[in-house]
Amino acid sequence: MSTSKSSSKTYFHNSIDDLVEYFSTDIDRGLKSSELEQRHLNSGYNELPKIKISIWKIYLAPIFNFLIIILLITGIAVVILGSPGETVITFTVVIINSTTVIIQQFRAQKALESLKQISALKATVIRDGNQFEIPNRELVPGDIVLLEQGDKIPADGRIIHQVNLTVDEAPLTGESEPVEKSNKNIEKITLPIQKQFNMVFMGTYIDTGRAKALITGTGVNTEIGKISTTLNEMGSIEDIPLTRKLNRLGYILGAIVLINLYMLIFYKLVTLAYAGNFVPSEVSNALVSSILRGTNVLPINLPLLTTLVLITGVLNMAQSGVIIKNLSAIE
């Protein structure tokens, strides 16, 4: 590649001639076979990385926000003190919340696998002046690809020329209607991908027409690859701002609960001692009563409601054909 000032964010803005120079390619003959090894070394294979995440990270970590932990600790304490019937509501809320999150995370992991299958398809590419059909994973920036109706677009690219081209971008943007494409230059330097009408993106597919495109990004350097990388870096639901705010609320409420518990327990024990009724059964009942009253300040349905709101977002996005890896993507 040359040292032109082209950048991955402005491929839609640069002219075809500038991009041909930047990627050191040829519109008619494509890349030379002798260049491919070095390009693969520079850009890697055109595939989304297989990142292994522990079962804890995927399924269990999203469950345990601070409010849930407080509810579990107080619930277990009440059971130990001999009053399990008092904790039915608490444990029911925790179980429903946990089950909902685990099911969604499982479904989302399955959906992500279908996303990764994009790189298992084949693409028609021009190299050394000849057409070849190669696995998508072998594409490199600078390749010239031919796209036909029904094709899954193998990587991000700048349209060189097209005939009646429309692209279904629902898997990437959620746009329900096919987007009309063109090979014309765009004067603006900053645009959302929905407005980049002279670009095609990995994971979308040709609805009508045909096109020739210059590959500008592969693998993690595609728009869908960047999304996948961002989600993997975000990890679980515990990393999102909404959950951090809930945890801060949990810390505040937790402090209030601890102070309340201390005062109630102290009052109960002093009352029992003063009445001469300081026996194990009465002490146990006093502790259970204090814990239940002390935790009444906690909004026990808040974690569940938060999860349900995020799940609603998942379902709405799914109706538009957008794959949600985990709940942390919704906010």
VENLIN-V184999 format. One line per field, one symbol per residue. ss: DSSP state (H for helix, E for strand, - for the rest). phi: phi as a letter, one per 20 degrees, with the letter a starting at -180 (. if undefined). Layout:
ss = ???
phi = ???
//
This chain:
ss = ---------------HHHHHHHH-------E-HHHHHHHHHHH-----------HHHHHHHHH--HHHHHHHHHHHHHHH---HHHHHHHHHHHHHHHHHHHHHHHHHHHHHHHHHHHHH-EEEEEE--EEEEEEHHH-----EEEE----E---EEEEEEEEEEEEE-HHHH-----EE------------HHH---EE----EEEEEEEEEEEEE-HHH-HHHHHHHHHHHH--HHH-HHHHHHHHHHHHHHHHHHHHHHHHHHHHHHHHHHH----HHHHHHHHHHHHHHHHHH----HHHHHHHHHHHHHHHHHH-------HHH--
phi = .edgegcfecgfeffggfffffelccgedmeegfefgfffffdmeebffeeedfggfedegffeeffffffffffffffffncfffdgfgffffffgffffffffffffffffffffgfeedcecdclncecdcfgfefcgofddddcgnfefeafbefebbcleccedgfddnffdgdfdbdffdffedbfffdefddccgnebfebnbadcefdbclfeeffffffffffffmdffeeggfffffffffffffffffffgfffgffffffffemdedgffffffffffffffefffffefgffffffffgfgfffffeneedfbfffff
//
